[in-house]
């Protein structure tokens, strides 16, 4: 069983177009990049911030089919 972690990832230029085309929900990826803290000024009293990964390289893991061919047949 796999555990999943969710992170905010930022991509630019050609890499962002490629990710938009090939990423799907629950698709596993490996990201190489740097961490960046973004400050959000939603509330002037308590400024908030978040950490994002600025991707320099994204590797797409193979899609695993959990169902066999017999399970996919429509009756």
VOBA-1610 file (N, C-alpha, C; in pm, whole numbers, padded with zeros to 5 digits, always signed):
BEGIN
Unk+00085-00118+00000Unk+00000+00000+00000Unk+00089+00123+00000Unk+00049+00222-00077Unk+00126+00344-00089Unk+00067+00454-00002Unk+00154+00537+00051Unk+00106+00657+00117Unk+00128+00773+00020Unk+00044+00872+00030Unk+00057+00984-00063Unk+00087+01112+00013Unk+00169+01193-00048Unk+00200+01325+00005Unk+00167+01426-00103Unk+00111+01537-00062Unk+00074+01641-00157Unk+00159+01763-00129Unk+00215+01820-00235Unk+00296+01941-00222Unk+00258+02037-00334Unk+00273+02165-00307Unk+00251+02266-00410Unk+00377+02276-00495Unk+00362+02255-00626Unk+00475+02257-00717Unk+00451+02362-00823Unk+00554+02442-00853Unk+00545+02547-00953Unk+00638+02510-01068Unk+00586+02518-01191Unk+00667+02493-01311Unk+00655+02612-01405Unk+00751+02625-01495Unk+00753+02736-01590Unk+00781+02685-01731Unk+00742+02765-01829Unk+00772+02749-01970Unk+00735+02611-02022Unk+00825+02544-02095Unk+00794+02416-02158Unk+00756+02308-02058Unk+00820+02311-01942Unk+00791+02211-01840Unk+00646+02221-01793Unk+00595+02341-01781Unk+00456+02358-01737Unk+00358+02306-01842Unk+00386+02328-01969Unk+00299+02277-02076Unk+00301+02125-02079Unk+00418+02065-02059Unk+00431+01920-02059Unk+00355+01860-01940Unk+00368+01921-01824Unk+00297+01872-01706Unk+00146+01884-01724Unk+00100+01993-01781Unk-00042+02013-01806Unk-00097+01902-01896Unk-00018+01862-01993Unk-00060+01760-02088Unk-00059+01619-02028Unk+00039+01587-01945Unk+00059+01449-01901Unk+00021+01418-01757Unk+00002+01518-01673Unk-00034+01490-01534Unk-00182+01459-01521Unk-00212+01358-01443Unk-00349+01324-01410Unk-00357+01302-01259Unk-00476+01297-01208Unk-00494+01275-01065Unk-00435+01139-01027Unk-00367+01135-00916Unk-00303+01015-00861Unk-00184+00966-00943Unk-00135+01044-01037Unk-00014+01007-01112Unk+00107+01039-01027Unk+00194+00941-01008Unk+00312+00962-00926Unk+00421+01031-01007Unk+00488+01126-00945Unk+00598+01197-01009Unk+00713+01214-00911Unk+00830+01235-00966Unk+00947+01270-00886Unk+00990+01408-00931Unk+01004+01500-00837Unk+01034+01639-00870Unk+01169+01677-00811Unk+01252+01738-00894Unk+01379+01795-00849Unk+01367+01946-00864Unk+01397+02017-00757Unk+01386+02162-00763Unk+01433+02225-00634Unk+01388+02346-00613Unk+01428+02418-00493Unk+01304+02462-00416Unk+01320+02479-00286Unk+01210+02525-00202Unk+01206+02677-00201Unk+01084+02731-00203Unk+01067+02875-00200Unk+00951+02908-00106Unk+00972+03007-00022Unk+00867+03051+00067Unk+00795+03168+00003Unk+00663+03155-00012Unk+00582+03262-00067Unk+00502+03325+00045Unk+00505+03455+00050Unk+00428+03526+00153Unk+00295+03569+00093Unk+00188+03539+00167Unk+00053+03571+00124Unk-00002+03680+00215Unk-00042+03790+00157Unk-00095+03902+00236Unk-00247+03904+00231Unk-00308+03797+00277Unk-00453+03788+00280Unk-00509+03873+00393Unk-00445+03865+00507Unk-00490+03939+00624Unk-00373+04026+00671Unk-00394+04155+00678Unk-00284+04246+00715Unk-00238+04225+00859Unk-00326+04175+00943Unk-00290+04155+01083Unk-00198+04034+01099Unk-00234+03925+01034Unk-00155+03802+01043Unk-00114+03757+00903Unk+00001+03802+00853Unk+00044+03756+00721Unk+00072+03607+00722Unk+00038+03541+00614Unk+00054+03397+00603Unk+00161+03366+00498Unk+00214+03247+00503Unk+00312+03207+00403Unk+00297+03058+00375Unk+00352+03015+00263Unk+00351+02874+00229Unk+00482+02840+00159Unk+00516+02714+00162Unk+00636+02665+00095Unk+00594+02595-00034Unk+00657+02630-00144Unk+00632+02565-00273Unk+00763+02507-00325Unk+00752+02411-00414Unk+00868+02355-00482Unk+00872+02414-00622Unk+00980+02482-00656Unk+00998+02536-00791Unk+01072+02426-00868Unk+00999+02360-00958Unk+01051+02241-01025Unk+01152+02278-01133Unk+01261+02204-01134Unk+01360+02214-01241Unk+01355+02090-01330Unk+01305+01979-01273Unk+01294+01853-01347Unk+01177+01775-01289Unk+01093+01718-01375Unk+00981+01636-01332Unk+00990+01502-01404Unk+00990+01394-01326Unk+00995+01259-01383Unk+00862+01191-01355Unk+00798+01144-01461Unk+00668+01079-01447Unk+00689+00930-01425Unk+00629+00877-01318Unk+00636+00734-01290Unk+00538+00662-01382Unk+00566+00535-01413Unk+00473+00459-01499Unk+00335+00447-01434Unk+00233+00446-01518Unk+00097+00428-01470Unk+00076+00279-01446Unk+00034+00245-01325Unk+00010+00104-01291Unk-00138+00073-01308Unk-00167-00031-01385Unk-00306-00074-01401Unk-00337-00174-01292Unk-00427-00137-01204Unk-00463-00223-01092Unk-00565-00329-01131Unk-00631-00311-01245Unk-00731-00407-01287Unk-00675-00495-01397Unk-00716-00620-01398Unk-00676-00710-01505Unk-00768-00687-01626Unk-00735-00748-01740Unk-00816-00731-01861Unk-00957-00785-01841Unk-00975-00893-01764Unk-01108-00948-01745Unk-01196-00858-01661Unk-01135-00779-01570Unk-01211-00687-01486Unk-01261-00566-01563Unk-01196-00533-01673Unk-01233-00413-01749Unk-01345-00436-01848Unk-01382-00560-01873Unk-01487-00588-01972Unk-01622-00541-01920Unk-01699-00481-02009Unk-01831-00433-01974Unk-01932-00541-02010Unk-02020-00575-01916Unk-02119-00682-01940Unk-02253-00622-01968
//
